[in-house]
Amino acid sequence: QQHQQHQQHQQTIPQIYTLPQIEAATSSPEFATKLIDAIQKGFIEYSNGKFNACPIQTMGAPPMAPFDAADDDDDDNDNRNAKNSNYSAQACVKSGYLTSSSHYVIKVATGGHPFPANSGCMQLYSQRTGRLETILLDEGLLTELRTAAAGAVAARMLAPSSNLESGGDACRIGILGTGVQARFQLRYLGHVMTGCRRGSSVMVWGRSKENVRQFIVDMEEEGWNVRAVDDAQELLDQCDLIVTATSSRAPLLKLNNTTRASEKASRGPLHINAIGSDSTGKMELDPDLIAAADLLVADSRVQTKERGEYEEALARGLVSLDDVVELGELASRTELHRKSDGRDDCRFTIFDSSGVA
C-alpha cells in the first residue's frame, strides 16, 4: 500500500505557468497597484515576525568563484571572468513562507554580465504535504516586478512631498543605471507619483553611452521626459528622488562639498532608493554619504549587516544598526513619512533594498 501511494505521488505533475502567461497576468496598471500594496503588506508581516526568510544563497559572486559564463569580448577561457572587470553574473536562491500560511516558495534568480539576460523561476510547495505544486517559469520577471514594487513602496512614504499624489511641482528623478530594473523602477514610480510623465525631468546616467541612448528612446516612448548626464554626481546636485540600479562594487555617488546632501541647512528634500546592492561587496553609495542621511531604511535590518548599501558604513562604525528602520516598521510609523505639506520636510533619506525573498 505504501508503494502504491509513493507511485501515485511520483505521478503528480505540478502546474506550470510560462513566461507569456505570466506577462499577460502582470502587465496591467491594476496589477501593479495591487502588487505595490501587497508588497507593503508583506514587509509589514516580515517586520512583525510573521514572515520566515531563509538565509540567501548567492553563487558566482565574491567570495565564491565566478561562473564559467561565455563572454564574447574575451576568447581566453582560462579565468576569463575572474579578470574581466565587467563581470557581474550571479545566481541567488531565496526562500521563505508566512507563518500559518498554505505554501512556501523557493526562488532562483540569475543575472549580470556576461549572461545574455536575466533568468529564473519560482517553485511553490505545500506547507501541509511538502510537495511541489506550481512552477512559475518567469525568467526573472517576477523578481524584477517585486523589486520595483518595493522601490515604489519606499517612494510612496519618503519621496519629497511635491512629487506625490498631493500634487505640487514637477518632480526631478535621477536614474543611475540603464538595465531592466532601472526601467521597472521608473515605471513603478509612475504608479505612486502623479504627473511624473507629464512634466517631470528624468535624468539618467550609465557607463555605456549606447545603453543610455537606448534607455532614453525606450522610456520616452512610454511618455517620460528623459535626458542624459555625463557625471553621476549631477544627480545628487539636481534631483529630489534618485534610484540606483547598477551592479557596481565601488561607490558611484559620493559626499562632497558641492552636494546638497552635505548642506543640511540649505538643501532641498532628497530621497535615494538604493536597489542594486543585493550581494556582499556591492556598493553604489559612498559610506560617508550614507552617514550624512537623516533616516536610513532597509528591507531587512538583520540582512543589511552582510549585504547591501549599509554594509561598509556599518563595518566602519559610521552608522549603527540601531539607526536603521525596516520598511515594514516605517509603514506604521507615519511620523517618519515625508510630510505632505509642501517642501518643508528637507530630510535626506535612503532606502536600501538588499532583497528579501
LINBEL-V886180 format. One record per residue. RES is the residue in one letter. PSI is psi in whole degrees, 0 to 359 (NA if undefined). D_CENTER is the distance of its C-alpha to the mean C-alpha in whole Angstrom. Layout:
BEGIN
res | psi | d_center
RES | PSI | D_CENTER
RES | PSI | D_CENTER
END
This chain:
BEGIN
res | psi | d_center
Q | 318 | 50
Q | 322 | 47
H | 319 | 47
Q | 319 | 47
Q | 320 | 44
H | 317 | 42
Q | 321 | 43
Q | 318 | 42
H | 321 | 38
Q | 333 | 38
Q | 356 | 38
T | 119 | 36
I | 128 | 33
P | 153 | 30
Q | 134 | 29
I | 130 | 26
Y | 130 | 24
T | 169 | 24
L | 314 | 21
P | 322 | 23
Q | 319 | 24
I | 319 | 20
E | 318 | 19
A | 326 | 23
A | 342 | 21
T | 5 | 18
S | 353 | 19
S | 153 | 20
P | 326 | 19
E | 320 | 21
F | 316 | 18
A | 316 | 15
T | 316 | 17
K | 322 | 18
L | 316 | 14
I | 315 | 13
D | 320 | 16
A | 321 | 16
I | 320 | 12
Q | 316 | 14
K | 320 | 17
G | 320 | 15
F | 324 | 14
I | 316 | 17
E | 320 | 19
Y | 312 | 17
S | 337 | 18
N | 1 | 21
G | 14 | 22
K | 347 | 22
F | 130 | 19
N | 107 | 20
A | 125 | 17
C | 158 | 19
P | 139 | 18
I | 137 | 15
Q | 128 | 17
T | 123 | 16
M | 150 | 19
G | 358 | 19
A | 155 | 18
P | 141 | 20
P | 6 | 22
M | 163 | 22
A | 150 | 24
P | 157 | 23
F | 158 | 23
D | 63 | 26
A | 141 | 24
A | 140 | 26
D | 113 | 26
D | 342 | 28
D | 358 | 28
D | 112 | 30
D | 351 | 33
D | 113 | 33
N | 341 | 32
D | 112 | 33
N | 31 | 30
R | 324 | 29
N | 330 | 25
A | 329 | 26
K | 357 | 27
N | 113 | 25
S | 342 | 23
N | 355 | 20
Y | 129 | 20
S | 15 | 16
A | 143 | 16
Q | 159 | 15
A | 127 | 16
C | 134 | 14
V | 117 | 16
K | 147 | 14
S | 158 | 17
G | 177 | 18
Y | 155 | 20
L | 137 | 21
T | 135 | 25
S | 19 | 28
S | 181 | 25
S | 340 | 27
H | 167 | 24
Y | 157 | 22
V | 139 | 19
I | 126 | 19
K | 136 | 16
V | 125 | 16
A | 130 | 13
T | 154 | 14
G | 177 | 13
G | 151 | 14
H | 135 | 18
P | 22 | 20
F | 140 | 19
P | 335 | 20
A | 164 | 17
N | 153 | 14
S | 181 | 16
G | 179 | 16
C | 167 | 18
M | 141 | 18
Q | 128 | 21
L | 120 | 22
Y | 150 | 25
S | 132 | 28
Q | 339 | 28
R | 325 | 32
T | 342 | 33
G | 6 | 30
R | 147 | 30
L | 122 | 28
E | 327 | 28
T | 139 | 25
I | 126 | 23
L | 106 | 20
L | 70 | 20
D | 353 | 17
E | 32 | 17
G | 356 | 13
L | 316 | 13
L | 327 | 12
T | 317 | 9
E | 315 | 8
L | 319 | 9
R | 318 | 8
T | 319 | 4
A | 321 | 6
A | 323 | 8
A | 318 | 7
G | 321 | 6
A | 323 | 10
V | 313 | 11
A | 318 | 11
A | 324 | 12
R | 330 | 15
M | 336 | 16
L | 345 | 15
A | 147 | 16
P | 141 | 19
S | 329 | 22
S | 346 | 23
N | 346 | 20
L | 185 | 20
E | 346 | 22
S | 349 | 25
G | 191 | 26
G | 194 | 27
D | 160 | 26
A | 142 | 24
C | 157 | 21
R | 108 | 20
I | 134 | 16
G | 134 | 15
I | 121 | 13
L | 103 | 12
G | 156 | 12
T | 12 | 14
G | 194 | 12
V | 314 | 11
Q | 325 | 7
A | 319 | 9
R | 314 | 11
F | 324 | 10
Q | 314 | 8
L | 316 | 11
R | 316 | 13
Y | 336 | 11
L | 326 | 12
G | 342 | 16
H | 347 | 16
V | 356 | 16
M | 117 | 18
T | 152 | 21
G | 1 | 23
C | 316 | 20
R | 336 | 21
R | 319 | 25
G | 6 | 25
S | 154 | 22
S | 117 | 22
V | 124 | 18
M | 135 | 19
V | 140 | 17
W | 140 | 17
G | 161 | 17
R | 325 | 19
S | 123 | 21
K | 324 | 23
E | 318 | 23
N | 323 | 20
V | 315 | 20
R | 318 | 23
Q | 322 | 21
F | 314 | 18
I | 314 | 20
V | 311 | 23
D | 314 | 20
M | 331 | 19
E | 330 | 22
E | 335 | 23
E | 5 | 21
G | 6 | 23
W | 150 | 20
N | 103 | 22
V | 139 | 21
R | 156 | 22
A | 152 | 22
V | 147 | 22
D | 336 | 24
D | 125 | 22
A | 329 | 19
Q | 336 | 20
E | 330 | 22
L | 320 | 18
L | 326 | 19
D | 335 | 23
Q | 345 | 22
C | 152 | 19
D | 329 | 18
L | 126 | 15
I | 137 | 13
V | 124 | 9
T | 125 | 9
A | 63 | 7
T | 176 | 10
S | 26 | 11
S | 146 | 14
R | 14 | 16
A | 144 | 18
P | 135 | 17
L | 332 | 17
L | 126 | 17
K | 152 | 20
L | 127 | 22
N | 181 | 26
N | 347 | 28
T | 347 | 27
T | 144 | 24
R | 333 | 24
A | 341 | 22
S | 359 | 25
E | 76 | 27
K | 329 | 27
A | 331 | 30
S | 350 | 30
R | 160 | 26
G | 179 | 25
P | 147 | 21
L | 133 | 18
H | 140 | 15
I | 127 | 12
N | 106 | 8
A | 109 | 7
I | 330 | 4
G | 335 | 6
S | 84 | 8
D | 10 | 8
S | 164 | 12
T | 132 | 15
G | 344 | 16
K | 148 | 13
M | 126 | 13
E | 336 | 12
L | 137 | 14
D | 137 | 18
P | 327 | 19
D | 327 | 21
L | 319 | 19
I | 319 | 17
A | 338 | 21
A | 351 | 22
A | 150 | 19
D | 336 | 21
L | 128 | 18
L | 127 | 15
V | 142 | 13
A | 157 | 11
D | 325 | 10
S | 121 | 13
R | 318 | 16
V | 315 | 17
Q | 332 | 14
T | 346 | 13
K | 333 | 17
E | 349 | 16
R | 152 | 13
G | 179 | 10
E | 332 | 12
Y | 354 | 14
E | 308 | 16
E | 319 | 18
A | 322 | 19
L | 317 | 20
A | 326 | 22
R | 358 | 24
G | 17 | 25
L | 330 | 23
V | 162 | 22
S | 151 | 22
L | 332 | 20
D | 341 | 22
D | 346 | 21
V | 128 | 17
V | 133 | 17
E | 149 | 15
L | 322 | 13
G | 326 | 15
E | 319 | 18
L | 325 | 17
A | 324 | 18
S | 346 | 21
R | 76 | 22
T | 339 | 23
E | 342 | 24
L | 350 | 21
H | 153 | 20
R | 131 | 20
K | 145 | 24
S | 9 | 25
D | 65 | 28
G | 204 | 28
R | 27 | 26
D | 338 | 28
D | 95 | 25
C | 26 | 24
R | 152 | 22
F | 114 | 19
T | 151 | 16
I | 136 | 13
F | 126 | 10
D | 121 | 8
S | 104 | 5
S | 351 | 7
G | 99 | 7
V | 138 | 10
A | NA | 12
END
